[in-house]
Amino acid sequence: MPQFESFVFTNDEMRDHQYQQGAARDFYRWIERKRIKFTFVGWTEGESARAENNKLVQGDLSFLFPLKFSVRIQKRRGGGVYIPLSEDATRWLTIKLK
């Protein structure tokens, strides 16, 4: 088992790759588990860093790491299912079957 995990740092939705893969299920899962997205927060002209166009810019990066589990309907051990009620996986409905 590898000691370190690898991730891809990109905002690319990889739609062209999905098309080439024929929308393979494994590729969707790989993207879901290995892609770290980012956004620029509060970037304004300032004095802390110099951009390529010679303007000074400053701000923060915000990272969106993959969740440790998939946000989709999942089977429950012992019977039943978990159903996500939100995209950020903060609310779930649990159905137990007897």
Sequence and secondary structure as in RCSB ss.txt:
>XXXX:A:sequence
MPQFESFVFTNDEMRDHQYQQGAARDFYRWIERKRIKFTFVGWTEGESARAENNKLVQGDLSFLFPLKFSVRIQK
RRGGGVYIPLSEDATRWLTIKLK
>XXXX:A:secstr
  SS   EE     HHHHHHTTS HHHHHHHHHHEEEEEEEEEEEEEEEE TTS EEEEEEEEE   SS SS EE
 TTSEEEEESSTTS  EEEEE  
